Amino acid sequence: MRQRIWSILLAVALLAGCSTVHEEPAAPSKSAASDEALVQFSLIAALAAGDYMGGASLQEVLASGDFGIGTFDGLDGEMIVLDGKMYQAMSDGSVQPCKLEGSTPFAVVTNFQQEGQPLALIAATLEDLDGQLDRKLPRRNSPYAIRIDGTFPEIVLRSVPAQVAPFRPLTEVVKHQTTWRHKDIGGTLVGIRCPAWVGTLNVPGYHWHFLSADRKIGGHVLGCQVKDATLVYDECDSLVIRIPTSEGFDEFDHGQIKQQDINKIERERN
Ligand SMILES: [Zn+2]
């Protein structure tokens, strides 16, 4: 009997508790990501496998961050997002401001909030730059957005031509990439560093795109020298992956993409 009374009291207490829960404000919507999140649209592995059909709209990408990199529907050039504006580096090496009407099969952006003081930087090669940053950035296992403004005595850029279906894998497409070497050019390196744990979801290590100060030259960076430059960075506290619902994405087989494929696509020169 005593046990029954306790059960009733417990039920009353729970009901009272429920009524207070219901008075609380509604939970935040599921789309609310931290301002410090690195937000990526699709996976680099899906892009590597040849899923070049646009998923997210370009406006959606810009709504998720004011700084970042990516590509466009049909692999039509290299994307640079800087100071809240989106630029398209075409396969002829020219850059145009993006009209934001299209979509993207892969992009990664964040809201850039500079941490700490700007640091002066000089680097002899891209590998030297990456090595210096490994020592300067506070955490090995956190993603970073990195901005370097300066003069580049030499920079090697690539862009890729738009593709038509049936799509070849990106490892094949980059064999036909066009590269350019520019001398003594002012501009900005827009970089994302992902920790090794991203595997083939994104690019482990550094992924750099470049935009010239006059906004006329840009692309994916394969090599560079850096002089009189300023480095600022933003550490991201989370990684948000927006998953496409397209047929192309659903057909992609993650098992077919190896880590060395990602390396080939992002770092190798012809
Ligand atoms: Zn790139």
Residues whose N, C-alpha, C, O or C-beta is under 5 A from the ligand:
A	BS01	ZN	W208 H220
